[in-house]
Amino acid sequence: MNYETVIGLEIHVQLKTQSKLFCGCSTRSAYERDVPPNRHICPICTGHPGVLPRPINRKAVELAVRLASAVRSSIHPESDFDRKNYFYADLPKGYQITQHGKPLAEGGFIDFILDGIDQRIDLNHMHLEEDPGKSKIEGGVWLVDMNRCGVPLVEIVTQPDLRSASEAAAFVTEFRRIVRYLGVSEGNMEMGNLRCDANVSIRPSSSDPLGVKTEIKNLNSIRFLEDAVNWEIKRQIRVLNAGGVIKQITIAWDDQVKEGQLSREKESEADYRYFREPNLIPVAISEAFIADASIDLPELPARRLRRYIREHEISPSDAVTLIDERSVADYFESVLMIYSGATKRAADWVRNHVLRALNDPENAFNQINELPVTAEYLAELLDLMDAGVISDALGPQIFQKIIETGRSPKQIIEQEGLRPPEEDDLIQIIDQVLADDPETVRRYREGNDKVLNRLIGQVMKQTRGRADAQKVRCLLIERADAL
């Protein structure tokens, strides 16, 4: 039997604040590696008896509202906090402060593109909550790190609109771009800034009721998400085809063995015994607060991608590379505002040279705002190549010189004598090359056009790469044919 897959996602995003949700402890451990365990903790976030949460972190609410506005969610003017009761080693209070009955926002949608087709996934709701700690078993000992306890989270719950593992992966990829574009989170899945739970079920057809779902917990990479969902779909199909029944369970994905491990029978809502958090007043959000939080919302990545493909005629794969990080896309657009030449040329240079420089571990920078080749310098370099002031072959060398010295392209060209030779001087060099290599000239005149590249190479060497290779080729053919 053929089955339809139904997937809903719950995505947890650590908000980029300096302090935790209900106390003043630092959130450094969420964004920096090698922070010692249990360093940024206090009696509040570790749940000591008799302590009370401080009023909610205003910055966390601002970032959550910014995200809700960007994805067109309806923000409630008032939302409550609740206690979600469960017992685990890294949850010191025995409950998590979250939003259940009246969340921050409801509805909204996220657009993305998969295989050239526009997709839209509706959101159910978005709520604020505190992060639990982290635990692991090492050497047979259960270790708990409370640094993460109380870090502010926003959880986004989708409608069950996704129909494949690849759709789920593309959705999370786009969502990660959005939170980074907005500056609400680092979105680093490896660090745990963004984690995903996938609810997976299957049914015989789209007209049948939803099947019993399995929840796959705490997926911290796009590849793990896709692998885990595909594995679970196959598992459920095997169970049903064998006459079995799908049970509502929670599994943990083990990437080492590429399979899910039973974590526990899935709790029902009643098991969590939700009730209003008595020590916190409701969160009141005014229209003015929403306006302030969303005053400078950027163009979202999916829309920017479509615009690049439509207006700039950039290929979909190249456009994805350009829009993946907002800083790179902004840099590219700054180049276009100055550069008078072809958009594709600018796009190719950003992809092939700028991104390579950013990813080079030998360079002392890794952010584009630290790159010595500013948008103005790159536009100037491209204009100089287009005007024939320097050859295309010299472009990468000058690009590297800018990185090393911080000087402008024009300064480097003048100070290092990189202007192309005058035509009379170039003809003199070409004539000398032809005279010095009569054997290659003879083979060319006998019809072997391939040997022309040898002569071009000799001329380019004589000019130290300053000559335009196409011009050299034309002059060589003209001079050799006239012999």
C-alpha positions in Angstrom: 0.0 0.0 0.0 1.1 3.5 -0.7 1.1 5.9 2.2 1.1 9.7 2.5 3.6 11.1 5.0 2.5 13.9 7.3 5.1 15.9 9.2 4.8 18.7 11.7 7.8 20.4 13.2 8.5 22.0 16.6 11.6 24.3 16.3 13.3 25.7 19.4 15.4 28.8 18.9 17.7 30.3 21.5 17.1 34.0 21.4 20.3 36.2 21.2 20.2 38.0 24.6 23.0 38.7 27.0 21.1 37.3 30.0 18.7 34.5 30.7 14.9 34.7 30.6 14.1 35.0 34.3 17.5 35.8 35.9 20.6 37.9 35.2 23.0 35.0 34.4 25.0 35.2 31.2 24.0 33.3 28.1 27.6 33.0 26.9 27.6 29.2 27.0 24.9 29.2 24.3 27.2 30.9 21.8 30.8 30.2 22.9 32.6 26.9 22.9 34.6 25.6 25.8 32.7 27.4 28.5 33.2 25.3 31.7 30.0 23.5 32.8 27.9 25.1 35.5 29.8 28.4 35.3 26.8 30.8 34.4 24.3 29.7 37.0 22.5 31.1 40.1 19.8 29.9 42.6 17.1 31.1 40.2 18.0 29.2 37.1 19.1 26.1 39.1 15.7 26.0 40.9 16.9 26.4 44.5 14.0 26.2 47.1 12.3 29.5 47.9 13.6 31.6 44.9 11.4 33.4 42.5 11.9 34.3 38.8 12.7 37.9 38.0 10.4 39.8 35.6 10.8 38.5 32.1 13.8 39.6 30.0 12.4 42.5 27.8 15.0 41.8 25.0 13.7 38.2 24.7 10.2 39.5 24.1 11.4 42.0 21.6 13.2 39.4 19.6 10.3 37.0 19.7 7.9 39.7 18.5 10.3 40.6 15.7 10.3 37.0 14.5 6.5 36.7 14.9 6.0 39.9 12.8 8.4 38.7 10.1 6.5 35.5 9.6 3.0 37.2 9.7 1.9 35.7 13.0 -0.9 37.4 15.0 0.7 38.7 18.2 -1.6 38.5 21.2 -1.8 41.7 23.2 -1.5 39.6 26.4 0.0 36.2 26.9 0.5 34.0 30.0 3.2 31.8 31.4 2.5 28.2 32.6 4.3 25.4 34.3 5.0 22.3 32.3 5.6 19.6 34.9 8.0 16.7 34.1 11.0 15.1 35.7 14.4 14.9 34.1 18.0 15.3 35.4 18.6 18.6 33.6 15.3 20.2 34.8 16.1 21.2 38.3 12.8 22.7 39.3 10.8 19.7 38.1 8.9 21.9 35.8 9.6 24.3 32.8 8.2 27.8 32.6 6.6 28.0 29.2 3.5 29.3 27.5 0.6 27.0 26.8 -2.9 28.3 27.2 -2.2 31.8 25.8 0.9 31.8 23.7 2.7 34.9 22.4 1.4 34.5 18.8 -0.7 32.3 16.5 -0.8 31.7 12.8 1.6 33.0 10.2 3.5 31.2 7.5 6.9 30.6 6.0 7.7 30.5 2.3 10.5 28.6 0.8 11.6 27.2 -2.5 12.2 23.4 -3.1 13.3 22.2 -6.5 12.3 25.4 -8.1 8.7 25.3 -6.7 7.4 27.8 -4.2 6.1 26.3 -1.0 4.2 27.8 1.9 3.9 26.1 5.3 1.4 27.5 7.8 2.4 27.9 11.5 0.2 26.9 14.4 1.6 29.1 17.1 4.8 30.6 18.7 5.5 30.7 22.4 8.3 31.8 24.8 9.9 29.4 27.3 13.0 28.8 29.3 15.6 26.2 28.1 16.4 23.2 30.3 20.0 22.2 31.0 22.1 19.6 29.2 22.9 16.1 30.4 25.1 13.3 29.1 26.5 9.9 30.2 30.3 9.8 30.2 32.3 6.9 31.6 29.2 5.4 33.1 28.4 8.6 35.1 25.4 10.9 34.4 26.7 14.4 34.1 24.5 17.6 34.1 25.5 21.0 32.9 23.1 23.8 34.1 24.7 26.6 32.0 21.8 26.4 29.5 19.1 26.4 32.1 16.9 29.5 31.7 18.3 30.6 28.3 15.3 32.2 26.5 13.7 30.1 23.8 11.0 30.8 21.3 9.3 27.6 20.0 7.6 27.6 16.6 5.0 24.9 16.0 4.0 24.3 12.4 0.8 22.8 11.1 1.1 19.2 9.9 1.7 20.5 6.3 5.0 18.9 5.3 4.9 15.8 3.2 8.5 14.5 2.9 11.8 14.6 4.7 13.3 16.8 1.9 10.5 19.3 2.5 11.1 19.3 6.2 14.8 19.8 5.6 14.2 22.7 3.2 11.8 24.3 5.6 14.2 24.2 8.5 17.0 25.5 6.3 14.8 28.5 5.3 13.7 29.1 8.9 17.4 29.1 10.0 18.1 31.7 7.4 15.2 33.8 8.6 16.3 33.9 12.3 19.8 34.9 11.2 18.5 37.5 8.8 16.5 39.0 11.6 19.3 38.8 14.1 17.1 37.1 16.7 19.5 34.0 17.0 22.8 32.7 15.8 20.9 29.7 14.5 23.9 27.4 15.0 22.4 23.9 15.1 25.7 22.3 16.2 25.8 24.6 19.2 22.1 23.9 20.0 20.9 27.5 19.2 18.3 25.9 16.9 16.9 22.4 17.6 14.1 20.6 15.9 11.5 18.0 17.0 9.7 16.2 14.1 6.3 14.7 14.5 5.9 12.0 11.8 2.9 9.9 10.8 1.6 8.2 7.7 -1.9 7.5 6.3 -3.3 5.6 3.3 -4.5 8.8 1.5 -4.9 12.5 2.1 -8.6 12.1 2.8 -8.0 9.7 5.7 -7.6 11.0 9.3 -4.1 11.7 10.6 -2.2 8.7 11.7 -0.6 8.2 15.1 2.5 10.3 15.3 6.0 9.5 16.5 8.1 12.4 17.9 11.8 12.5 17.0 13.4 14.7 19.6 16.3 17.3 19.6 17.6 17.0 16.0 20.5 19.4 15.8 21.4 19.2 12.1 19.6 19.4 8.8 21.1 16.1 7.7 20.0 14.4 10.9 16.5 15.7 10.4 16.2 14.3 6.9 17.8 11.0 7.8 15.7 10.5 10.9 12.4 11.4 9.2 13.1 9.0 6.3 14.0 6.2 8.7 10.8 6.7 10.7 8.7 6.7 7.6 10.1 3.4 6.5 9.7 2.0 10.1 6.0 2.9 10.2 5.4 1.5 6.8 7.0 -1.8 7.8 4.9 -2.0 11.0 1.6 -1.3 9.2 2.4 -3.7 6.3 3.1 -6.4 8.9 -0.3 -5.9 10.4 1.0 -4.0 13.4 -0.2 -0.8 15.1 1.7 2.5 15.4 2.1 3.6 19.0 2.6 7.2 20.1 6.2 7.2 21.2 9.2 9.5 21.4 12.5 8.5 19.9 16.0 9.8 19.9 18.0 9.7 16.7 21.4 7.9 16.9 23.5 9.2 14.0 26.2 6.7 14.7 24.0 3.7 13.9 21.6 5.6 11.6 18.5 4.6 13.5 16.1 5.9 16.1 16.2 4.6 19.7 13.0 4.4 21.9 13.1 7.2 24.5 9.8 6.8 26.1 6.1 6.4 25.6 4.8 9.8 24.5 3.2 11.8 27.2 -0.3 13.2 26.7 -1.0 16.9 27.4 -2.6 15.8 30.7 0.6 14.2 31.8 2.3 17.6 31.9 -0.3 19.0 34.4 -0.1 22.5 32.9 -1.2 25.3 35.2 -0.6 29.1 35.3 2.7 30.2 36.7 1.7 32.0 39.9 4.9 34.0 40.2 4.7 35.8 36.8 2.2 38.4 35.6 1.0 38.2 32.0 3.1 39.6 29.2 1.4 42.7 27.8 2.5 43.8 24.3 1.3 47.1 22.9 1.1 48.1 19.3 3.9 50.6 19.9 6.1 47.7 21.2 5.4 45.7 18.1 6.2 48.6 15.8 9.5 49.2 17.6 10.5 45.6 17.4 9.7 45.3 13.7 10.7 48.7 12.5 13.6 47.6 10.3 12.6 44.1 9.2 14.7 43.0 6.2 13.5 41.5 3.0 13.3 37.8 3.9 15.6 35.3 2.1 12.9 33.5 0.0 11.7 36.8 -1.4 15.2 37.9 -2.1 16.0 34.6 -3.8 13.0 35.0 -6.1 14.0 38.6 -6.9 17.6 37.7 -7.8 16.3 35.0 -10.1 13.7 37.2 -11.7 15.3 40.6 -11.9 19.0 39.8 -12.1 18.6 36.5 -14.1 20.9 34.7 -11.7 20.7 30.9 -11.7 18.8 29.4 -8.8 21.9 27.6 -7.4 24.0 30.8 -7.6 21.2 32.8 -6.1 20.9 30.4 -3.1 24.7 30.9 -2.4 24.3 34.7 -2.5 21.2 34.9 -0.2 22.2 32.2 2.3 23.8 34.8 4.7 22.2 38.3 4.9 25.6 40.0 5.2 26.8 38.4 1.9 23.5 39.4 0.1 23.8 42.9 1.5 27.4 43.1 0.3 26.4 41.9 -3.2 23.7 44.5 -3.4 26.1 47.2 -2.3 28.4 46.2 -5.2 25.5 46.4 -7.7 24.6 49.9 -6.5 28.1 51.1 -7.6 29.2 48.7 -10.3 28.2 49.7 -13.9 28.7 46.3 -15.5 26.9 42.9 -15.7 25.2 41.6 -12.7 26.4 38.0 -13.4 30.0 39.2 -13.3 29.5 40.7 -9.9 27.7 37.6 -8.7 30.5 35.4 -9.9 33.1 37.4 -8.1 31.2 37.4 -4.8 30.7 33.7 -5.0 34.1 32.7 -6.3 36.4 35.2 -4.6 34.7 37.0 -1.7 33.3 33.8 -0.2 36.5 31.9 -0.7 38.4 34.7 1.1 35.9 34.5 4.0 36.3 30.7 4.3 40.1 30.8 4.0 41.4 29.8 7.5 44.7 31.7 6.8 42.9 35.0 6.7 42.5 37.0 9.9 38.8 37.7 9.3 35.7 35.6 9.0 33.0 38.2 8.7 32.3 40.1 5.5 32.4 43.5 7.3 36.0 42.8 8.2 37.0 42.0 4.6 39.5 44.6 3.3 37.9 44.2 -0.1 34.9 46.5 0.5 31.9 46.6 -1.8 33.3 49.9 -3.2 36.7 48.3 -3.9 35.2 45.3 -5.6 33.0 47.5 -7.8 36.1 49.6 -8.7 38.1 46.5 -9.5 35.4 45.1 -11.8 35.0 48.5 -13.6 38.7 48.6 -14.2 38.7 45.1 -15.8 35.6 46.0 -17.9 37.4 49.2 -19.1 40.5 47.2 -20.1 42.7 49.1 -17.6 43.8 45.7 -16.3 43.3 42.2 -17.7 40.9 39.7 -16.2 43.9 37.5 -15.4 45.3 40.3 -13.1 42.0 40.7 -11.3 42.5 37.9 -8.7 46.0 39.1 -8.0 44.9 42.6 -7.3 42.0 41.2 -5.2 44.6 39.4 -3.1 46.8 42.5 -2.9 43.8 44.4 -1.5 43.4 41.8 1.2 47.1 42.0 2.1 47.5 45.8 2.1 44.0 47.3 2.3 44.9 49.6 -0.6 42.4 50.4 -3.3 42.6 48.8 -6.8 43.8 52.0 -8.4 46.5 52.5 -5.8 47.8 49.0 -6.3 47.8 49.3 -10.1 49.7 52.6 -10.0 52.2 51.7 -7.3 53.0 48.3 -8.7 53.1 49.1 -12.3 50.3 46.8 -13.3 48.8 48.8 -16.2 48.6 46.9 -19.5 51.3 47.6 -22.1 50.5 50.1 -24.8 49.6 48.5 -28.1 52.9 49.4 -29.8 54.8 47.8 -27.0 52.6 44.8 -27.0 53.1 44.3 -30.8 56.9 44.6 -30.2 56.7 41.8 -27.6 54.6 39.6 -29.8 56.9 40.0 -32.8 59.9 39.0 -30.5 58.0 35.9 -29.3 57.2 34.9 -32.9 60.9 35.4 -33.9 62.1 33.4 -30.9 59.9 30.4 -31.5 59.8 29.7 -35.3 59.0 26.0 -34.8 55.7 26.8 -33.0 54.9 29.4 -35.6 55.5 26.9 -38.4 53.1 24.4 -36.8 50.5 27.1 -36.4 50.7 28.1 -40.0 50.3 24.5 -41.0 46.9 24.5 -39.4 47.6 23.4 -35.8 45.6 26.1 -33.9 46.2 24.5 -30.5 49.9 25.6 -30.5 48.7 29.2 -30.4 48.1 28.8 -26.7 51.9 28.3 -26.2 52.6 31.6 -27.9 49.9 33.4 -25.9 51.5 32.0 -22.7 54.9 33.3 -23.7 53.5 36.8 -24.4 51.6 36.8 -21.1 54.8 35.8 -19.3 56.7 38.7 -21.0 54.0 41.2 -19.9 53.8 39.7 -16.3 50.1 39.0 -16.9 49.3 42.7 -17.6 48.1 42.2 -21.1 44.5 41.2 -22.0 44.7 37.6 -23.2 42.0 38.1 -25.8 43.7 41.1 -27.3 47.0 39.1 -27.3 45.3 36.3 -29.2 43.9 38.6 -31.9 47.2 40.3 -32.4 49.2 37.0 -32.5 46.9 35.6 -35.2 47.2 38.8 -37.2 51.0 39.0 -36.9 51.6 35.2 -37.5 49.3 35.1 -40.5 51.2 38.0 -42.0 54.5 36.3 -41.9 
